[in-house]
Amino acid sequence: MPSSSFPSSVDIAIIGAGASGLGAARTLEGMGLSVIVLEARNRIGGRAWTRMVTPEIAFDVGCGWLHSADENSFVGIAKQLGIGIDKTHPPWGEASFGDVFPKRDRAAFGKALDAFYERVWRAAKNKTDVAAATLLEPGNRWNPMIDAVSTYVNGAELDRISVHDLESYRDTGINWRVREGYGSLIAAYGAPCPVALNCVVEQIDHSERRIKINTSLGTLSASQIIITVPTNLIADEAIRFAPALPGKVEAARHLLLGVDDKVMLKLSDSNGFPADGNLRAATMRSAMGTYHLRPFGQDCIEGFFGGRYARELEDAGEGAFAAQAIDEIADLLGNDIRRKLSPLAESRWAHDPFARGAYSHALPGHAGARAVLAAPVDGRLFFAGEATSPQFFSTAHGARDSGERAARQAIDCRSGPGFAAN
């Protein structure tokens, strides 16, 4: 939407055009309300973004898997849009390519990981919340790799993860993909939405009946507002509330975004490499990438990095992930592989000014912060986003569903006694 058509007044303003904001906007369609989505980026999708890095290879810079696909709302949306779903089994549960993770070691690691999650399940029954790292078995040789799994899943090591939060996440174990890219699916879903791009929200003044929103494109007023921005932006007070909302800021600071990043490498000679294969070594350290060989059978390798290790590589600058990935793959498969690999693209979510991280995790003792952040304020301010999802946090569908929830809350409040739009 060009700035010349930027509205001065709407019924409901939505901050953020990620999966959550788009979910809210789509839910409000046909309600007879004026709605605008304010997006700081020059595109919609937020942390869902597909880039065509070659004419054949789609790289999901952000979310890439339809987690809990049997309960994932984007599966039905994809069918409605005529976008195909790939149900190939994910590689991370498969045997590693080559001899870098022998079958006996992999079985031992799997047993140790299962035992850890059993301890998490038991500990989550206790009223007192603790850091998941306290449930690692002292001296277990697999502890660093269990911690590495946390960096891929949660974006942070286990010393920063709430046991109650970890246990509340719902994982049905079914994971599918979108060959065109998850980001492309979400962009298609949001295409009908009224969005103002390149619109940075600076302040939300809710001191009077009409909410005043100061943005880089101008000021507009709304009777209600749905805030869907990543928690790090609220925690850093990149958007100011007047009057202040210290409870929301505190909740966001207990739901900070971890770091998860990906790199895509071109594989010039794929002979001998399996389609949708797994490459992961028994490294006995948490600072190590894991690799998806030839996703969708294409001539590329996708690498994943998480936690403090990913943050260090981000801080090292552009190209650090690709260089490290090539070094690690060469260590596993031999130096000859180097001539077959070249960088295509990588993410750096912690350095993205409109995200400042990948997805949320609750700090130990603060699993309840998700409900605090999600609670409406005065029937006029509503909060959504993956961090507010009670069971599907850290996922795109959890974000979308939270946007729908917030939109329905707003509608309910408008029909309640005492609500005045003006």
N, C-alpha and C positions, 0 to 999 in steps of 0.2 A: 504494500500500500504506500503510495507516494506521500510525502509529508504534506503536500497541498490538500490532501483529503483527510488529514488527521482530524478526528472528531474532537469537539470541545466537551462533549457530554455523552455518556452511555449509561445503560442500566447496569451492566456488569463488565468490569475490566478484569482480564486475566493476565497475570504477569508470568511470562515464560511460555515459549512455543515448543517445549519438549513433549514427550509422550503424555505427561500429566496435563499440561495446559491444553493440548489438542483434544485430549479425552474430555476435559471440561467443556470446551467449545462445541464439540460434536454433540454432547449431551444436551446442551442448551438450544440446539437447532430446533426450529419450529415452535419455540415457546413464546414467540411474539415479543422478544426482548432485543434491545440493541446490545451487541457484544463486540468487544475488540480484544485481541490477543496482542500484548506488547512484548516484542522479542528483541533483545539486544544484538543478536547475531544478524548476519545477512542471509540466513537460511532458517528453515524450521527443522525441528527434530532434536535439538539440544544434544544430549550425549548419545543419541542415535544418529549415525551419519555414515552413509555408504559412499565411498569414492571408487570410481572406475580407474584403477591404477594402470591397467592396460585395456585394450579393447575387449579382452575376454575376462579379466580378473576383477571382481568386485571385492573391495576391501572394506569390511565393517570396522571403521575406526573406533567406534564405541561398541554397544551391545551387538552380539552376533548370534546368540542362541535363544531359541524359544524355550526357555526353561519351564518345567512343569507343563509341558505342551498340552496335556490332556485337560488342563484347567486354565490355559493361557488364552485370554480374550483376543489376542492378536491372531490366533489360529483361525477363528471364525471370521475375523475381519479380512484376513488374507483370502479366504474362500470367496467372500462377498466381492472383493476387488479383482478376483481372477488371478491372484498371485500364487504361484506354486510353492508348496512346502516340501522340503527334502527331509525324509525320515531316516536317513542313514544313521546308523548307531554312532554316537560320538566316540572319538578316538581315545579319550583320556582313560577309559577303562580297559583298553586293549594292551596286549603285550608290546613292549617297546621294540622298535625296529633295531635289527642287528643284535649284538651281544652286550650292549651297554647296560642292560638291566636284566640279568639272568632270571629265569623263571623262579628259581628257589628264593632269590632275594625279593622278587616282586611279591611272592606269596607271603613272605615274612613281613614285608612292609604292609601289605593289605591287612594282615592279621593285627598288626600293631595299630593301624589306623582305625579299624573296626573297634578295637578295645578302647581306644581313646574316645570315640564317639559314644560308646556305651557308658563310659564314665561321665561324659557330658550330660547324657540323658538322665543319669541318676542324680548328678549334682544339681540339675535344673529343677528338681523337685524340692530342693531346699529353699527356704525363704530368703536366705542371704545369697546375694549374687557375688560371683568371684570372676577373676580373669581366667579365661580358658587355659592359659599357660600353666596354671597351678595343677591342672589335671594331666599334664604330661608325666609319664612314668619316669621317675628319677633314673638316670643312667641308660635309658633305652636308646639304642644306637640310631633308631629311626626318628627321634624327636625333631632333628632339623628338617627332615623332609615333611613331617606332619605340619610343622610350622610353615613350610613352603606352600603346602596345600592351602593353608589359611590365607596366604598372601594372594593366591589366585582367586579364591572364593570370596574373601572379605575385603581384600585390598589392604590388609594390615596383618601383622604378626599376632599370635595368640595372646601376648601380654596386653593387648589393647582391645580384646574382644570379650564382651559380656557373655557369660555362659547362658543366662536366661534368654538373651537375644539370639544367640546361636541356635538354641534349641527351638525357639519359636518360629524360625524360618521353615516354610513348607516346601519340601522338595519331593515331588512325586516320582522322580527318577527318569522321567521321559523328557528328552531334549531333542528338538528338531531345529532345522535351519531354513532360511529363505535364500534360495540360490541368487536372486536378484539383490539380496542384501536386506538385513533387518531395517537398516536406516531408510532404504528405499521404500519398504512397506509402510513405515511410519510417516514418511513424507507424503506418500499417496493417500494415506488415511487423513492427514491434515490438510490436504490440498484445498478442500472447500472452505476452510476456516478463514474468517476475516482477521488478517495479521498485519501489524505494523512492524516491519523489519527495521533494523538499525536504530531501535528505540530503546535507549538505556534508561531504566527507571532509577531515579535518584532519591526520591522521598515520597512517602505515603502519609498524607496528613488526614487523619481520621478524627480530628478534634470536633468537627461539626457533622451535621446529619449527612451532608454530601461529602464523600471522600474526595480529596484533591490529590491528584497524582502528578508529580513533577517529573518530566522526562526530557531527554535530549531533543525531542521533536516538539516539545511544548507541554502545556498543562491541560489536563482534562479532568473532569469530575465523573464520579460514578456513585450509584447508590450502594453497590456491593463490589467486592474485589476478591479474586481468588489468586493467592500467591503460590506459585509452583516452583520457585527457583531452588537450586541446590542449597543444602544446609550451610555450606561454607560461606556463601554470600550473606546469609542471615547472621551467621556467627561473626563474620568480619564487619558486620553493619555496613556492607556496601550499599544496601538499601536502608535508608533511615525511616523509622516510624515516629510520627508525632501525633499524640503522645507516644513515648517509648513503650516498647513491649519487652521488658526484661525477661519475662518468663519464656518467651519464644526464643530470644537470643541465647539464653542459658540452655534450653532444650537443644537448640541447633549445635551448640558447642559440645554437647554430649553425643552428638550424632554426626561427627565429622566425616568427610569423605576420605576413604582410603585411596591408594594409588594402584591402578591396574593399567598396564599399557600393552600395546601390541605392535609387532613389526611384520611387514610382509616382504619376503625375499623372492626374487625371481630365481627359478631353478632351470638352468639352460639345458640340462640333460637329465631327464627324469627316469631314464632306463634303470630298472632295478628298485625304484622307490615305489612303495605301495600307495594306492589312492586312499586317502583318509587314514593314513597311518599315524602312529604315535612315536615320538622320540623323547625319551626322558631317561636320564642316567641315575643310578644310585650314587648320588654325589655326597651324601651325608652333610650337606649344608643347605641352608635355606636360600642363599643368594645364588639362584640358578634359574635360567629360563626353562620353559617346557615348549615342545614344538609339535605342531600339527602338520604332517607331511601331506602335500598334494590335496588340499581341501577341494571337494567336488571333482577330484581327479585332475586338477589343473596343475600346470608346471610352476608351482610355487610352494613356499614353506611359510607358515604363519607361526610366529613366536609370541609367547606370553611372559610377562614379567610383572611382579607385584610387590607391594609393601615397601620397605625401606630401600630395597635393592632397586626397585623401579624409580623411586624418587631420586636416588643417587645418579642413575643413568639419565634421567630427565635433566638434572642439574648440570650434567656433563655437556649438554648441548645437542643440537640437531645432529643426527647420524650416529649417536652413541648406541642406541638400541641395535641398529643394523650391524655396526662393527662388533658389538659384544655377541650378538647372535651368531654371526659368522665364525667368530673365535670359538664359541662354545660348540657349535656343530662340528667344526674342524677337530676339536679335541675329542669328540665322540666318534667321528666317522673317518678321521684321517685328513691330512692336509690337502690332499688332492681335491677335496670337495670345494675348496675356496674358489677355484676357477669357474665353478658351475653356479656360484651364488652372487647375486647383485641386489642392492637395495631397491625397493619400490616405494614404500611408504611406512610411516610409523606414527604412533600417537604420543602425545605428551599432555595428558589431561590435567596434571597438577599445575602446569604452566598456562592452561587455558583460562583467560581472565573471567569467563562467564560460567565456569564450572569449578575450577580450583581443586579438582580431584575426580575420582571415578564414581564411586557410590558409597553409601553410608554404612557405618557400623556403629553400634552402641558401645560406648566405653563401659568397662566393668562397673556394675552398680547402677547403671542408668538405662536399662532396657525400657523403663517406663517413659522415657523421653519421647518416644514415637507418638504415644497417645497425647502427651502434652502439646507437642508441636501440631498435631492434627486438629486440636480442639478449636472450634470457631470462636471469634471474638465479637461480642455485641450484635450477633446476627448480621454482621456486615462484612467482616473479614474472615476469609476461609483459607485454610492451608492444605496443600496437596503436594504430591511428589513422592518418589520412591521411598524416601525416609519416613513418610507417614503411614506406609502400608504395614499392617500388623504382622503379616505372614509372608508377603512377597516383596519385601524391601530389597533393594539392589537390583531389581529387574524392571524392564520396560513395561511389562504388563501390570506389575504392581503399581508403577507410576500412572499408567493410563487409568486403571481402575480407581485409584485415589482421586484423580481428576473428576471422574464421573461421580464419585461419592461427594466431593466438595460441591459440585454443581447442583446435585440433588438437595444437599443441605441448604444451599442458597435459595433454591426454589421454595423449599418448605418454609423458610423464614419469611419469604416475601408474602406467602399466603397466610402467615400467622397474624394474630391480633397485634395492633400497634405499629406494624411496619409502615413506614412512609418512604416513598421513592424520592421525594423532593426535599 
